[in-house]
Amino acid sequence: MITDLLRRLLHCLRYLHKQCGVTAKHNGWSDCRFGKDVKSAKWECKDHSTDEPNCQANDKATCQATCQAKSPLQSYLTDCLYGHLPHQLTSVGCKSTCKSCPGSSPGMPCLTPLGFSGFSGSTRKGTDLCEVLDAFFSNDYLSSLFTLAPRPPETLPEHIGFALSLAAALNAGQPVRKPAQESFSDAFEKSIKGATISLYENPSNYTAAVKNAYKNTQSHEGHSHPPATEADVYTLMFPSTCLRSSDDRLYCAPYLYTLGMDTHHYLAYQHTNLYLSWTMYLPWTFYSYLRSLLEAFKNVSCQEWECSKCMHRGKCKKGQHGVDYNCQCKGIIECRGVSSAFHKYGFTFGDPAILSEVEGKRYCHNFYNQLVNVLKSNCFAKLFDKCDEFLWIIRQPFTYLVLALWSLSLFYLLCVMVGRLDVLHIKSHLRSPSSHRITAQSLLAAAQVGRLAKISYLQP
């Protein structure tokens, strides 16, 4: 019950924490006001006033100086921010019910409403809210609660959070505080040997495939940078932009920040068997969720979001957004529909400041191409092959046993089809004294079917 409520609340609070820590220059809410008599805004604020308002507000959410304050932060807190609307929940708890979760968008989390209908106190800024959330998230025990009752990742942000945490744990060495204790990688490989009864001879091959698909340890500097065909999931959240030539088709940057990072931030040694089963059965689901995010990104409509540079552009159409330089927005941060698409899937921008830098500025086609690189990466293909190989090794003894039993059964049927039953010293269940001389073929005759039905141990 507690962890279920935390899963829902932390999604909203992480988004608030991230947005309130970003300035208006990068479409953040640090200077946005919220509270009593603050009007809501449809778009993000571009400029903020330090003086009290002294003129009548207009309909544009520019937050210009000397005008009435408008705030998208106020809209988000009151569940009316355009493009960031929550779902309709009828109950919250172990069996929460949502009426508006789209079934056609796999991987999308349920967006919980904050429920603030109004404020009676004074007005505050986003920086004030950010300071409170800083203190709240500084408690390490918050994320560790989810290790008490681990649950497999269900949404795309949870999948990415688990994948990155698992890869980081596998790449880590011996514990600093207890050097004599085995590493997480050793415990994970021990689980592999236990699950396969030591039939899987090289567990390190499987863990290497997992690490390469999610977060490899190769350097992104110079010629050591992995090629586009070896792109991992971490390249979508890489802390810096990789400045490469267009021929390399490498666009690593901090595009995404997962709002579901808390659910699998810590991984317990005691649950390595559970984590192993997740890595075997969930990669295909994870891959389909990433494809769903790509389709949602392509379906962003700059015309619906009134992006000025794409209002009269014929190339930037819904279903082709970000493909082949179609989007003409100044950057991925300035494209209004992208923020909404990311939020619906449980993400926000990783580092808006880096994404907006003059050198290495990222656009919508950069994110599209990098996500395509991840989906077409050989690392995912190798991970699928290793998962299939692992599952085959686990099922191999039982498969061969079933095959042997069926072969023995077929061999028996062939024997009785060509010889008498008494040759094999098998007692006949027919009551006739001479039944042991009846050939197997004659048992199928219509005259003998009625006698077969009289066998006592087959009757109820």
C-alpha positions in Angstrom: 0.0 0.0 0.0 2.7 2.5 1.0 5.0 1.6 -1.9 2.0 1.9 -4.3 1.2 5.4 -3.1 4.9 6.4 -3.3 5.1 5.1 -6.9 2.3 7.5 -7.9 3.4 10.5 -5.8 7.1 10.4 -6.6 6.3 10.6 -10.3 4.6 14.0 -9.8 7.1 15.2 -7.2 10.1 14.3 -9.3 8.7 16.3 -12.2 8.1 19.3 -9.9 11.5 19.0 -8.5 13.1 18.9 -11.9 11.1 21.7 -13.4 11.4 24.1 -10.4 15.2 23.7 -10.6 15.4 25.0 -14.1 15.3 28.7 -15.0 12.9 30.4 -17.4 15.7 30.6 -20.0 15.3 26.9 -20.5 11.5 26.8 -20.0 11.8 25.9 -16.3 9.6 27.0 -13.4 12.2 28.3 -10.9 10.8 31.8 -11.0 7.2 30.9 -11.6 4.8 31.9 -8.9 2.1 29.8 -7.3 -0.5 30.4 -4.6 -3.3 32.8 -4.0 -4.6 34.9 -6.9 -2.0 33.5 -9.3 -3.4 32.9 -12.8 -2.7 29.8 -14.8 -0.8 29.8 -18.0 -1.0 27.5 -21.1 2.7 27.8 -22.2 5.9 28.0 -20.3 7.1 31.4 -19.1 9.9 33.2 -21.0 10.5 36.1 -18.7 9.6 36.8 -15.1 9.1 40.1 -13.3 10.7 41.1 -10.0 8.2 43.8 -9.4 4.5 43.7 -8.4 2.1 43.6 -11.3 0.6 47.0 -12.2 -1.3 46.4 -15.4 -4.1 44.2 -16.7 -3.1 40.8 -17.9 -3.5 39.7 -21.5 -4.1 36.2 -22.8 -0.5 35.3 -23.5 1.6 33.5 -20.9 4.7 35.6 -21.3 5.0 36.7 -17.6 6.3 40.0 -18.9 7.5 42.7 -16.4 4.8 45.0 -15.1 2.0 42.7 -16.1 -0.2 40.3 -14.1 1.7 37.2 -13.2 0.8 34.0 -15.0 2.3 30.7 -14.1 2.3 27.2 -15.7 3.5 26.0 -12.3 0.1 27.1 -10.9 -1.6 25.2 -13.8 0.3 22.0 -13.0 -0.5 22.1 -9.3 -4.2 22.6 -10.1 -4.2 19.8 -12.7 -5.0 22.0 -15.7 -1.7 22.5 -17.5 -2.3 21.9 -21.2 -0.5 18.8 -22.4 0.2 17.7 -18.9 -3.2 16.7 -17.7 -3.5 13.9 -15.2 -5.6 10.8 -15.5 -9.0 10.3 -13.9 -8.6 8.1 -10.9 -11.6 6.6 -9.1 -9.5 5.0 -6.3 -5.9 4.9 -5.2 -4.2 2.1 -3.3 -3.4 -1.5 -3.9 -6.1 -1.8 -6.6 -6.3 1.7 -8.0 -8.7 2.3 -10.9 -8.1 4.7 -13.7 -10.6 5.6 -16.4 -8.3 7.4 -18.8 -5.2 5.2 -19.1 -4.7 4.7 -22.9 -4.6 1.1 -23.8 -3.1 1.8 -27.2 0.1 3.3 -25.7 2.0 0.6 -24.0 4.6 1.7 -21.4 2.8 4.9 -20.5 2.5 5.4 -16.7 -0.7 6.4 -15.0 -0.5 10.2 -14.2 -1.8 10.9 -10.8 -3.6 14.2 -10.2 -2.2 16.5 -7.5 -5.6 17.6 -6.5 -5.0 21.3 -5.5 -8.2 23.2 -6.3 -6.9 26.5 -4.9 -4.6 28.2 -2.5 -5.6 30.4 0.5 -2.1 31.5 1.6 0.5 33.8 0.1 2.3 33.3 -3.2 5.6 31.6 -3.5 8.1 30.8 -6.3 9.2 27.6 -7.8 12.6 27.9 -6.1 10.9 27.7 -2.7 9.2 24.5 -3.7 12.4 23.2 -5.1 14.2 23.7 -1.8 11.5 21.7 0.1 11.7 18.9 -2.5 15.5 18.9 -2.2 15.2 18.1 1.5 12.6 15.5 0.8 14.6 13.6 -1.8 17.8 13.9 0.1 16.5 11.1 2.4 18.2 7.9 1.1 15.7 5.7 2.9 13.0 6.9 0.5 14.2 4.9 -2.5 15.4 2.0 -0.4 11.8 1.3 0.7 11.1 -0.3 -2.7 13.7 -3.0 -2.1 11.6 -4.4 0.7 8.9 -5.5 -1.7 10.4 -5.5 -5.2 8.0 -5.4 -8.1 9.0 -5.9 -11.7 9.0 -2.7 -13.9 5.7 -2.1 -15.6 6.2 1.2 -17.4 8.9 2.6 -19.6 10.4 4.9 -17.0 10.6 2.0 -14.5 12.2 -0.2 -17.2 14.8 2.4 -17.9 15.4 3.0 -14.2 15.9 -0.7 -13.6 18.1 -1.2 -16.6 20.5 1.6 -15.7 20.6 0.6 -12.0 21.3 -3.0 -13.0 24.0 -2.1 -15.4 25.7 0.3 -12.9 25.6 -2.5 -10.2 27.1 -5.0 -12.6 29.8 -2.5 -13.6 30.7 -1.7 -10.0 33.6 -3.4 -8.3 34.0 -4.7 -4.7 32.1 -2.7 -2.0 34.1 0.1 -0.5 32.9 -0.4 3.0 33.2 -4.2 3.0 36.0 -5.2 0.6 35.7 -8.9 1.6 32.1 -9.0 0.6 31.3 -10.3 -2.9 30.3 -7.7 -5.6 26.9 -7.5 -7.0 28.2 -8.9 -10.3 29.5 -12.0 -8.4 26.2 -12.5 -6.7 24.3 -12.1 -10.0 26.5 -14.7 -11.7 26.0 -17.0 -8.8 22.3 -16.7 -9.4 22.8 -17.7 -13.0 24.7 -20.8 -12.0 22.0 -21.7 -9.5 19.2 -21.2 -12.0 20.8 -23.3 -14.6 22.2 -26.0 -12.2 25.7 -24.9 -13.5 24.7 -25.8 -17.0 25.5 -22.2 -18.2 29.2 -22.4 -18.4 30.1 -18.7 -18.9 27.7 -16.5 -16.9 29.9 -13.5 -17.7 28.8 -13.7 -21.3 25.2 -13.1 -20.3 26.1 -10.2 -17.9 28.2 -8.6 -20.7 25.3 -8.6 -23.0 23.1 -7.0 -20.4 25.7 -4.3 -19.7 26.3 -3.6 -23.4 22.6 -3.1 -24.2 21.9 -0.9 -21.2 25.0 0.9 -20.2 28.5 -0.1 -21.4 31.7 1.2 -20.0 33.3 2.3 -23.2 34.6 5.9 -23.4 32.7 8.4 -25.5 35.9 10.4 -26.3 37.7 10.4 -29.6 38.0 7.2 -31.6 37.0 5.0 -28.6 33.4 6.1 -28.9 31.2 3.1 -29.8 29.6 3.3 -33.3 26.0 4.0 -33.9 25.4 0.3 -34.4 26.4 -0.3 -30.8 24.3 2.4 -29.1 23.0 1.6 -25.7 20.1 3.0 -23.7 22.4 5.2 -21.6 23.2 7.3 -24.7 19.7 8.9 -24.4 20.7 10.1 -20.9 24.4 10.7 -21.4 25.5 13.7 -19.2 27.1 15.6 -22.1 26.6 16.0 -25.8 28.9 14.0 -28.1 30.2 16.3 -30.9 30.7 14.1 -33.8 30.4 14.5 -37.6 27.1 13.9 -39.2 28.5 10.9 -41.0 28.9 9.1 -37.7 25.2 9.5 -36.9 26.0 9.8 -33.1 23.8 12.2 -31.1 24.4 11.2 -27.5 23.0 13.9 -25.1 21.0 14.2 -21.8 17.6 14.0 -23.6 15.7 12.1 -20.9 15.3 12.1 -17.1 13.3 9.2 -15.9 10.6 10.1 -13.3 10.5 6.4 -12.2 14.1 6.3 -11.0 13.2 5.7 -7.3 11.5 2.4 -7.7 14.7 0.5 -8.7 17.4 3.0 -7.6 18.8 0.5 -5.1 19.2 -3.2 -5.8 19.5 -5.7 -3.0 21.9 -8.7 -3.1 19.1 -10.9 -1.7 16.9 -10.4 -4.8 19.5 -11.3 -7.5 17.4 -14.3 -8.5 14.4 -12.0 -9.0 16.5 -9.5 -11.0 17.8 -12.4 -13.2 14.3 -13.5 -14.1 13.4 -9.9 -15.0 16.4 -9.6 -17.3 15.4 -12.8 -19.1 11.7 -12.2 -19.7 11.4 -8.4 -19.9 13.8 -7.2 -22.6 11.2 -7.7 -25.4 8.6 -5.7 -23.4 11.2 -3.0 -22.8 12.0 -2.9 -26.5 8.4 -2.5 -27.5 7.9 0.3 -25.0 10.9 2.2 -26.6 9.2 1.8 -29.9 6.0 3.2 -28.5 8.0 6.2 -27.3 9.4 6.7 -30.8 5.9 6.6 -32.3 4.6 9.1 -29.7 7.5 11.4 -30.6 6.8 11.1 -34.3 3.1 12.0 -33.7 3.9 15.3 -32.0 2.0 18.0 -34.0 3.8 21.4 -34.0 0.7 22.9 -35.6 -1.5 21.9 -32.6 1.1 23.4 -30.3 1.4 26.6 -32.3 5.1 26.4 -32.9 5.7 29.5 -35.0 8.4 28.1 -37.3 6.3 25.0 -38.1 2.9 26.6 -38.5 3.2 26.9 -42.3 5.8 24.2 -43.0 4.5 21.3 -45.1 7.2 18.9 -44.0 6.6 19.0 -40.3 3.4 16.8 -40.1 2.0 14.6 -37.5 3.5 11.2 -37.8 6.7 12.6 -39.3 7.9 14.8 -36.5 11.7 14.7 -36.1 12.3 12.7 -39.3 14.7 14.1 -41.8 15.0 17.6 -40.3 11.2 18.1 -40.7 10.8 20.1 -37.4 12.0 23.7 -37.8 11.8 24.7 -34.1 14.9 26.4 -32.6 15.7 23.3 -30.6 14.2 20.3 -28.9 13.7 22.4 -25.7 11.8 25.0 -27.7 9.5 22.5 -29.4 6.4 22.7 -27.2 5.0 19.3 -28.0 8.1 17.3 -27.0 7.8 18.2 -23.3 4.2 17.0 -23.3 5.1 13.7 -25.1 8.0 13.1 -22.6 5.8 13.8 -19.6 3.1 11.4 -20.8 5.7 8.6 -20.8 7.2 9.5 -17.5 10.1 11.7 -18.6 11.3 15.2 -18.7 14.4 16.8 -20.2 17.7 15.5 -18.7 19.7 18.7 -18.8 18.0 21.6 -20.6 21.1 23.8 -20.3 23.3 21.3 -22.1 20.7 20.6 -24.7 20.5 24.4 -25.4 24.2 25.1 -25.6 25.3 26.9 -28.8 27.9 24.3 -29.5 26.2 20.9 -29.6 22.6 22.2 -29.5 20.2 19.4 -29.9 17.1 19.4 -32.2 14.2 17.1 -32.6 15.9 15.1 -35.4 18.9 14.4 -33.1 16.7 12.7 -30.5 14.8 10.8 -33.2 18.0 9.5 -34.8 19.6 8.5 -31.5 16.5 6.6 -30.4 16.5 4.8 -33.7 20.1 4.0 -33.2 19.2 2.4 -29.8 16.4 0.4 -31.3 18.5 -0.8 -34.2 21.6 -1.5 -32.1 23.4 -4.8 -32.3 23.5 -4.8 -28.5 19.8 -5.3 -28.2 20.0 -8.1 -30.8 22.8 -9.8 -28.9 20.8 -9.5 -25.7 17.8 -11.2 -27.2 20.0 -14.0 -28.5 21.6 -14.4 -25.1 18.2 -14.5 -23.4 17.0 -17.1 -25.9 20.1 -19.1 -25.3 19.7 -18.8 -21.5 16.1 -20.0 -21.6 17.0 -22.9 -23.9 19.7 -24.1 -21.5 17.3 -23.9 -18.6 14.7 -25.9 -20.5 17.1 -28.2 -22.3 17.1 -31.1 -19.7 13.3 -31.2 -19.4 12.9 -30.9 -23.2 15.2 -33.9 -23.8 13.4 -35.8 -21.0 10.0 -35.2 -22.7 11.4 -36.1 -26.0 12.8 -39.4 -24.6 9.5 -40.3 -23.0 7.6 -39.6 -26.2 10.1 -41.6 -28.2 9.7 -44.5 -25.8 5.9 -44.3 -26.1 6.1 -44.2 -29.9 8.4 -47.2 -29.8 6.0 -49.1 -27.6 3.1 -48.4 -29.9 5.1 -49.6 -32.9 6.0 -52.8 -31.1 2.4 -53.6 -30.2 1.3 -52.8 -33.7 3.4 -55.6 -35.1 3.3 -58.3 -32.4 1.0 -59.9 -29.9 0.6 -58.4 -26.4 1.9 -61.5 -24.7 5.2 -61.2 -26.5 5.9 -58.1 -24.3 4.4 -59.9 -21.2 1.8 -57.3 -20.9 -1.4 -58.4 -19.3 -4.5 -57.9 -21.3 -7.5 -56.2 -19.6 -10.1 -58.1 -21.7 -12.0 -60.7 -19.8 -11.9 -63.3 -22.5 -9.6 -66.3 -21.6 -7.9 -66.1 -25.0 -7.5 -62.3 -24.9 -3.7 -62.6 -24.7 -3.7 -64.1 -28.2 -5.5 -61.1 -29.7 -3.3 -59.0 -31.9 -3.0 -55.3 -31.3 -4.7 -54.5 -34.6 -7.9 -56.4 -33.6 -8.3 -54.2 -30.5 -9.4 -51.4 -32.8 -12.2 -53.5 -34.3 -15.8 -52.4 -33.6 -16.6 -55.7 -31.8 -13.9 -55.2 -29.2 -14.7 -51.5 -28.4 -17.5 -52.4 -26.0 -15.3 -54.8 -24.0 -12.6 -52.1 -23.7 -15.2 -49.9 -21.9 -15.6 -52.5 -19.2 -12.1 -52.1 -17.8 -12.7 -51.4 -14.1 -9.9 -49.0 -13.3 -10.8 -46.7 -16.1 -14.4 -46.3 -14.8 -15.2 -43.4 -12.5 
